[in-house]
C-alpha cells in the first residue's frame, strides 16, 4: 500500500485523473454487463454511518422505485463521474 501511494504521487495529476476516470467507467460498464450484480442479498460488515445514510436512502428508493432503478442509477453516476474525470 505504501509503495502504491508513492508511485501514484509521482504520476502527474492529469494522468492520475484520466486513469481514475477510466477505472470508474470500467466499474460502471462491468456493472451494466453483469445483470445479476447487486441484485442478490449478501450480508457483509459495513461502516455504521454508511449503513445509516446509504441504507436509508437505498431502502427508500428501492421500495419506491425498485432495485433495478438503484442499479441503473449507480451505473449512470459511475459513467458520468468517469467521463468528468477524463474530461478534466
N, CA, C and O atoms as a GROMACS GRO file, in nm:
protein
  352
    1UNK      N    1   0.081  -0.116   0.000
    1UNK     CA    2   0.000   0.000   0.000
    1UNK      C    3   0.087   0.125   0.000
    1UNK      O    4   0.058   0.221  -0.071
    2UNK      N    5   0.193   0.124   0.079
    2UNK     CA    6   0.283   0.239   0.084
    2UNK      C    7   0.352   0.256  -0.051
    2UNK      O    8   0.367   0.368  -0.100
    3UNK      N    9   0.394   0.145  -0.110
    3UNK     CA   10   0.460   0.153  -0.241
    3UNK      C   11   0.364   0.208  -0.346
    3UNK      O   12   0.403   0.290  -0.429
    4UNK      N   13   0.240   0.163  -0.343
    4UNK     CA   14   0.141   0.214  -0.438
    4UNK      C   15   0.116   0.362  -0.420
    4UNK      O   16   0.101   0.435  -0.518
    5UNK      N   17   0.111   0.408  -0.295
    5UNK     CA   18   0.091   0.550  -0.267
    5UNK      C   19   0.209   0.632  -0.319
    5UNK      O   20   0.190   0.740  -0.374
    6UNK      N   21   0.329   0.580  -0.302
    6UNK     CA   22   0.447   0.652  -0.352
    6UNK      C   23   0.447   0.660  -0.504
    6UNK      O   24   0.483   0.762  -0.562
    7UNK      N   25   0.407   0.552  -0.568
    7UNK     CA   26   0.404   0.552  -0.714
    7UNK      C   27   0.302   0.652  -0.766
    7UNK      O   28   0.332   0.731  -0.855
    8UNK      N   29   0.180   0.650  -0.710
    8UNK     CA   30   0.076   0.739  -0.761
    8UNK      C   31   0.109   0.885  -0.734
    8UNK      O   32   0.066   0.972  -0.809
    9UNK      N   33   0.183   0.912  -0.628
    9UNK     CA   34   0.223   1.051  -0.602
    9UNK      C   35   0.325   1.101  -0.702
    9UNK      O   36   0.342   1.222  -0.719
   10UNK      N   37   0.394   1.010  -0.768
   10UNK     CA   38   0.492   1.052  -0.868
   10UNK      C   39   0.431   1.067  -1.007
   10UNK      O   40   0.496   1.118  -1.098
   11UNK      N   41   0.305   1.024  -1.023
   11UNK     CA   42   0.235   1.036  -1.152
   11UNK      C   43   0.179   1.176  -1.164
   11UNK      O   44   0.123   1.228  -1.067
   12UNK      N   45   0.192   1.240  -1.280
   12UNK     CA   46   0.132   1.373  -1.297
   12UNK      C   47  -0.019   1.371  -1.269
   12UNK      O   48  -0.087   1.274  -1.301
   13UNK      N   49  -0.069   1.479  -1.208
   13UNK     CA   50  -0.208   1.486  -1.166
   13UNK      C   51  -0.306   1.453  -1.278
   13UNK      O   52  -0.400   1.375  -1.258
   14UNK      N   53  -0.286   1.510  -1.394
   14UNK     CA   54  -0.379   1.490  -1.505
   14UNK      C   55  -0.385   1.344  -1.546
   14UNK      O   56  -0.493   1.291  -1.573
   15UNK      N   57  -0.270   1.278  -1.551
   15UNK     CA   58  -0.267   1.136  -1.588
   15UNK      C   59  -0.340   1.052  -1.484
   15UNK      O   60  -0.411   0.957  -1.518
   16UNK      N   61  -0.322   1.088  -1.356
   16UNK     CA   62  -0.390   1.014  -1.249
   16UNK      C   63  -0.541   1.032  -1.260
   16UNK      O   64  -0.616   0.936  -1.238
   17UNK      N   65  -0.587   1.154  -1.293
   17UNK     CA   66  -0.731   1.177  -1.311
   17UNK      C   67  -0.786   1.095  -1.426
   17UNK      O   68  -0.895   1.038  -1.416
   18UNK      N   69  -0.714   1.090  -1.536
   18UNK     CA   70  -0.758   1.011  -1.652
   18UNK      C   71  -0.764   0.863  -1.616
   18UNK      O   72  -0.860   0.795  -1.652
   19UNK      N   73  -0.663   0.813  -1.546
   19UNK     CA   74  -0.662   0.672  -1.506
   19UNK      C   75  -0.778   0.642  -1.412
   19UNK      O   76  -0.844   0.539  -1.427
   20UNK      N   77  -0.804   0.730  -1.317
   20UNK     CA   78  -0.916   0.711  -1.226
   20UNK      C   79  -1.048   0.716  -1.302
   20UNK      O   80  -1.140   0.638  -1.272
   21UNK      N   81  -1.059   0.805  -1.398
   21UNK     CA   82  -1.180   0.812  -1.481
   21UNK      C   83  -1.203   0.684  -1.558
   21UNK      O   84  -1.316   0.636  -1.568
   22UNK      N   85  -1.097   0.628  -1.615
   22UNK     CA   86  -1.109   0.503  -1.690
   22UNK      C   87  -1.149   0.388  -1.599
   22UNK      O   88  -1.231   0.304  -1.636
   23UNK      N   89  -1.091   0.383  -1.478
   23UNK     CA   90  -1.128   0.278  -1.383
   23UNK      C   91  -1.274   0.292  -1.339
   23UNK      O   92  -1.344   0.192  -1.326
   24UNK      N   93  -1.318   0.415  -1.318
   24UNK     CA   94  -1.456   0.439  -1.277
   24UNK      C   95  -1.554   0.399  -1.387
   24UNK      O   96  -1.656   0.336  -1.360
   25UNK      N   97  -1.524   0.436  -1.510
   25UNK     CA   98  -1.608   0.395  -1.623
   25UNK      C   99  -1.609   0.243  -1.635
   25UNK      O  100  -1.714   0.184  -1.660
   26UNK      N  101  -1.494   0.181  -1.616
   26UNK     CA  102  -1.487   0.036  -1.621
   26UNK      C  103  -1.577  -0.029  -1.516
   26UNK      O  104  -1.640  -0.131  -1.543
   27UNK      N  105  -1.583   0.030  -1.398
   27UNK     CA  106  -1.671  -0.020  -1.293
   27UNK      C  107  -1.818  -0.011  -1.335
   27UNK      O  108  -1.895  -0.105  -1.313
   28UNK      N  109  -1.856   0.101  -1.396
   28UNK     CA  110  -1.993   0.117  -1.443
   28UNK      C  111  -2.027   0.020  -1.554
   28UNK      O  112  -2.135  -0.039  -1.555
   29UNK      N  113  -1.936   0.002  -1.648
   29UNK     CA  114  -1.959  -0.091  -1.759
   29UNK      C  115  -1.968  -0.235  -1.707
   29UNK      O  116  -2.053  -0.312  -1.751
   30UNK      N  117  -1.881  -0.270  -1.614
   30UNK     CA  118  -1.884  -0.404  -1.554
   30UNK      C  119  -2.019  -0.429  -1.488
   30UNK      O  120  -2.076  -0.537  -1.502
   31UNK      N  121  -2.069  -0.330  -1.416
   31UNK     CA  122  -2.199  -0.344  -1.351
   31UNK      C  123  -2.310  -0.360  -1.454
   31UNK      O  124  -2.404  -0.437  -1.433
   32UNK      N  125  -2.302  -0.288  -1.564
   32UNK     CA  126  -2.404  -0.298  -1.668
   32UNK      C  127  -2.402  -0.436  -1.734
   32UNK      O  128  -2.508  -0.490  -1.766
   33UNK      N  129  -2.286  -0.493  -1.753
   33UNK     CA  130  -2.274  -0.622  -1.820
   33UNK      C  131  -2.311  -0.739  -1.728
   33UNK      O  132  -2.358  -0.842  -1.777
   34UNK      N  133  -2.291  -0.724  -1.598
   34UNK     CA  134  -2.327  -0.828  -1.502
   34UNK      C  135  -2.465  -0.798  -1.446
   34UNK      O  136  -2.477  -0.733  -1.343
   35UNK      N  137  -2.567  -0.844  -1.513
   35UNK     CA  138  -2.706  -0.813  -1.477
   35UNK      C  139  -2.740  -0.855  -1.335
   35UNK      O  140  -2.821  -0.789  -1.269
   36UNK      N  141  -2.680  -0.964  -1.286
   36UNK     CA  142  -2.713  -1.013  -1.152
   36UNK      C  143  -2.637  -0.938  -1.042
   36UNK      O  144  -2.670  -0.953  -0.924
   37UNK      N  145  -2.536  -0.859  -1.078
   37UNK     CA  146  -2.457  -0.787  -0.980
   37UNK      C  147  -2.544  -0.688  -0.903
   37UNK      O  148  -2.608  -0.602  -0.962
   38UNK      N  149  -2.545  -0.702  -0.772
   38UNK     CA  150  -2.623  -0.614  -0.687
   38UNK      C  151  -2.769  -0.651  -0.675
   38UNK      O  152  -2.845  -0.581  -0.608
   39UNK      N  153  -2.810  -0.759  -0.738
   39UNK     CA  154  -2.950  -0.799  -0.735
   39UNK      C  155  -2.975  -0.911  -0.636
   39UNK      O  156  -3.088  -0.957  -0.621
   40UNK      N  157  -2.870  -0.956  -0.568
   40UNK     CA  158  -2.884  -1.064  -0.470
   40UNK      C  159  -2.834  -1.013  -0.335
   40UNK      O  160  -2.743  -0.931  -0.330
   41UNK      N  161  -2.893  -1.060  -0.227
   41UNK     CA  162  -2.859  -1.015  -0.094
   41UNK      C  163  -2.743  -1.095  -0.037
   41UNK      O  164  -2.743  -1.218  -0.043
   42UNK      N  165  -2.646  -1.024   0.017
   42UNK     CA  166  -2.534  -1.087   0.088
   42UNK      C  167  -2.504  -1.003   0.210
   42UNK      O  168  -2.482  -0.882   0.199
   43UNK      N  169  -2.502  -1.065   0.326
   43UNK     CA  170  -2.473  -0.994   0.450
   43UNK      C  171  -2.323  -0.969   0.459
   43UNK      O  172  -2.243  -1.062   0.446
   44UNK      N  173  -2.284  -0.843   0.481
   44UNK     CA  174  -2.143  -0.807   0.492
   44UNK      C  175  -2.125  -0.707   0.604
   44UNK      O  176  -2.220  -0.638   0.643
   45UNK      N  177  -2.004  -0.698   0.655
   45UNK     CA  178  -1.973  -0.600   0.758
   45UNK      C  179  -1.957  -0.464   0.691
   45UNK      O  180  -1.883  -0.451   0.593
   46UNK      N  181  -2.025  -0.363   0.743
   46UNK     CA  182  -2.019  -0.229   0.684
   46UNK      C  183  -1.994  -0.124   0.791
   46UNK      O  184  -2.009  -0.151   0.910
   47UNK      N  185  -1.957  -0.006   0.748
   47UNK     CA  186  -1.941   0.109   0.837
   47UNK      C  187  -2.080   0.153   0.885
   47UNK      O  188  -2.168   0.173   0.802
   48UNK      N  189  -2.102   0.168   1.015
   48UNK     CA  190  -2.235   0.205   1.065
   48UNK      C  191  -2.290   0.335   1.006
   48UNK      O  192  -2.410   0.346   0.982
   49UNK      N  193  -2.204   0.434   0.984
   49UNK     CA  194  -2.252   0.560   0.926
   49UNK      C  195  -2.300   0.539   0.783
   49UNK      O  196  -2.403   0.593   0.743
   50UNK      N  197  -2.225   0.462   0.707
   50UNK     CA  198  -2.265   0.433   0.570
   50UNK      C  199  -2.394   0.354   0.564
   50UNK      O  200  -2.478   0.377   0.477
   51UNK      N  201  -2.408   0.261   0.658
   51UNK     CA  202  -2.533   0.184   0.664
   51UNK      C  203  -2.652   0.274   0.695
   51UNK      O  204  -2.759   0.258   0.637
   52UNK      N  205  -2.631   0.367   0.786
   52UNK     CA  206  -2.741   0.454   0.826
   52UNK      C  207  -2.784   0.545   0.710
   52UNK      O  208  -2.903   0.550   0.677
   53UNK      N  209  -2.691   0.614   0.651
   53UNK     CA  210  -2.725   0.709   0.543
   53UNK      C  211  -2.758   0.635   0.414
   53UNK      O  212  -2.866   0.652   0.358
   54UNK      N  213  -2.665   0.554   0.366
   54UNK     CA  214  -2.686   0.482   0.240
   54UNK      C  215  -2.798   0.381   0.250
   54UNK      O  216  -2.874   0.362   0.155
   55UNK      N  217  -2.807   0.315   0.364
   55UNK     CA  218  -2.913   0.216   0.384
   55UNK      C  219  -3.050   0.279   0.380
   55UNK      O  220  -3.142   0.224   0.319
   56UNK      N  221  -3.065   0.393   0.447
   56UNK     CA  222  -3.194   0.461   0.447
   56UNK      C  223  -3.232   0.505   0.307
   56UNK      O  224  -3.342   0.478   0.260
   57UNK      N  225  -3.140   0.575   0.241
   57UNK     CA  226  -3.170   0.625   0.106
   57UNK      C  227  -3.192   0.510   0.008
   57UNK      O  228  -3.285   0.513  -0.072
   58UNK      N  229  -3.106   0.409   0.015
   58UNK     CA  230  -3.120   0.294  -0.075
   58UNK      C  231  -3.250   0.219  -0.050
   58UNK      O  232  -3.317   0.179  -0.146
   59UNK      N  233  -3.286   0.200   0.076
   59UNK     CA  234  -3.412   0.131   0.107
   59UNK      C  235  -3.531   0.212   0.059
   59UNK      O  236  -3.624   0.156   0.000
   60UNK      N  237  -3.528   0.340   0.083
   60UNK     CA  238  -3.639   0.425   0.040
   60UNK      C  239  -3.657   0.420  -0.112
   60UNK      O  240  -3.769   0.403  -0.162
   61UNK      N  241  -3.546   0.435  -0.185
   61UNK     CA  242  -3.555   0.432  -0.331
   61UNK      C  243  -3.591   0.294  -0.384
   61UNK      O  244  -3.668   0.283  -0.480
   62UNK      N  245  -3.537   0.189  -0.323
   62UNK     CA  246  -3.568   0.055  -0.374
   62UNK      C  247  -3.714   0.019  -0.349
   62UNK      O  248  -3.776  -0.052  -0.428
   63UNK      N  249  -3.771   0.068  -0.238
   63UNK     CA  250  -3.913   0.042  -0.212
   63UNK      C  251  -3.999   0.120  -0.310
   63UNK      O  252  -4.096   0.067  -0.364
   64UNK      N  253  -3.963   0.246  -0.333
   64UNK     CA  254  -4.047   0.329  -0.419
   64UNK      C  255  -4.021   0.305  -0.568
   64UNK      O  256  -4.114   0.315  -0.649
   65UNK      N  257  -3.898   0.275  -0.606
   65UNK     CA  258  -3.865   0.263  -0.749
   65UNK      C  259  -3.824   0.123  -0.792
   65UNK      O  260  -3.832   0.091  -0.911
   66UNK      N  261  -3.780   0.040  -0.701
   66UNK     CA  262  -3.734  -0.095  -0.736
   66UNK      C  263  -3.583  -0.104  -0.739
   66UNK      O  264  -3.515  -0.004  -0.764
   67UNK      N  265  -3.530  -0.222  -0.713
   67UNK     CA  266  -3.386  -0.244  -0.704
   67UNK      C  267  -3.315  -0.220  -0.836
   67UNK      O  268  -3.201  -0.173  -0.836
   68UNK      N  269  -3.377  -0.250  -0.947
   68UNK     CA  270  -3.314  -0.226  -1.078
   68UNK      C  271  -3.290  -0.077  -1.100
   68UNK      O  272  -3.190  -0.039  -1.162
   69UNK      N  273  -3.381   0.007  -1.049
   69UNK     CA  274  -3.365   0.151  -1.063
   69UNK      C  275  -3.240   0.198  -0.990
   69UNK      O  276  -3.166   0.283  -1.039
   70UNK      N  277  -3.215   0.142  -0.871
   70UNK     CA  278  -3.095   0.175  -0.794
   70UNK      C  279  -2.970   0.136  -0.871
   70UNK      O  280  -2.875   0.212  -0.878
   71UNK      N  281  -2.971   0.017  -0.930
   71UNK     CA  282  -2.857  -0.032  -1.007
   71UNK      C  283  -2.830   0.060  -1.126
   71UNK      O  284  -2.715   0.094  -1.153
   72UNK      N  285  -2.934   0.099  -1.197
   72UNK     CA  286  -2.917   0.188  -1.313
   72UNK      C  287  -2.865   0.325  -1.269
   72UNK      O  288  -2.784   0.386  -1.338
   73UNK      N  289  -2.912   0.373  -1.154
   73UNK     CA  290  -2.862   0.500  -1.102
   73UNK      C  291  -2.713   0.493  -1.070
   73UNK      O  292  -2.639   0.586  -1.100
   74UNK      N  293  -2.670   0.383  -1.008
   74UNK     CA  294  -2.528   0.363  -0.978
   74UNK      C  295  -2.446   0.362  -1.107
   74UNK      O  296  -2.340   0.424  -1.115
   75UNK      N  297  -2.494   0.291  -1.206
   75UNK     CA  298  -2.422   0.283  -1.333
   75UNK      C  299  -2.411   0.420  -1.400
   75UNK      O  300  -2.306   0.456  -1.452
   76UNK      N  301  -2.519   0.496  -1.397
   76UNK     CA  302  -2.517   0.630  -1.457
   76UNK      C  303  -2.418   0.720  -1.385
   76UNK      O  304  -2.342   0.793  -1.448
   77UNK      N  305  -2.419   0.715  -1.252
   77UNK     CA  306  -2.328   0.800  -1.175
   77UNK      C  307  -2.183   0.762  -1.202
   77UNK      O  308  -2.100   0.851  -1.220
   78UNK      N  309  -2.151   0.633  -1.205
   78UNK     CA  310  -2.012   0.594  -1.229
   78UNK      C  311  -1.965   0.636  -1.368
   78UNK      O  312  -1.852   0.681  -1.384
   79UNK      N  313  -2.052   0.622  -1.467
   79UNK     CA  314  -2.013   0.664  -1.602
   79UNK      C  315  -1.994   0.814  -1.610
   79UNK      O  316  -1.897   0.860  -1.672
   80UNK      N  317  -2.083   0.892  -1.551
   80UNK     CA  318  -2.071   1.037  -1.555
   80UNK      C  319  -1.948   1.088  -1.478
   80UNK      O  320  -1.879   1.179  -1.524
   81UNK      N  321  -1.922   1.029  -1.362
   81UNK     CA  322  -1.803   1.070  -1.285
   81UNK      C  323  -1.677   1.033  -1.362
   81UNK      O  324  -1.582   1.111  -1.367
   82UNK      N  325  -1.675   0.916  -1.422
   82UNK     CA  326  -1.559   0.876  -1.502
   82UNK      C  327  -1.535   0.969  -1.619
   82UNK      O  328  -1.421   1.008  -1.646
   83UNK      N  329  -1.642   1.006  -1.689
   83UNK     CA  330  -1.628   1.098  -1.803
   83UNK      C  331  -1.580   1.236  -1.756
   83UNK      O  332  -1.498   1.299  -1.823
   84UNK      N  333  -1.629   1.282  -1.643
   84UNK     CA  334  -1.587   1.412  -1.589
   84UNK      C  335  -1.439   1.409  -1.552
   84UNK      O  336  -1.367   1.505  -1.578
   85UNK      N  337  -1.394   1.298  -1.491
   85UNK     CA  338  -1.253   1.288  -1.457
   85UNK      C  339  -1.164   1.288  -1.581
   85UNK      O  340  -1.058   1.349  -1.582
   86UNK      N  341  -1.209   1.220  -1.685
   86UNK     CA  342  -1.129   1.216  -1.809
   86UNK      C  343  -1.131   1.352  -1.879
   86UNK      O  344  -1.028   1.396  -1.932
   87UNK      N  345  -1.248   1.418  -1.880
   87UNK     CA  346  -1.260   1.548  -1.947
   87UNK      C  347  -1.183   1.658  -1.875
   87UNK      O  348  -1.141   1.756  -1.936
   88UNK      N  349  -1.165   1.641  -1.746
   88UNK     CA  350  -1.088   1.740  -1.669
   88UNK      C  351  -1.170   1.840  -1.606
   88UNK      O  352  -1.118   1.929  -1.539
   0.00000   0.00000   0.00000
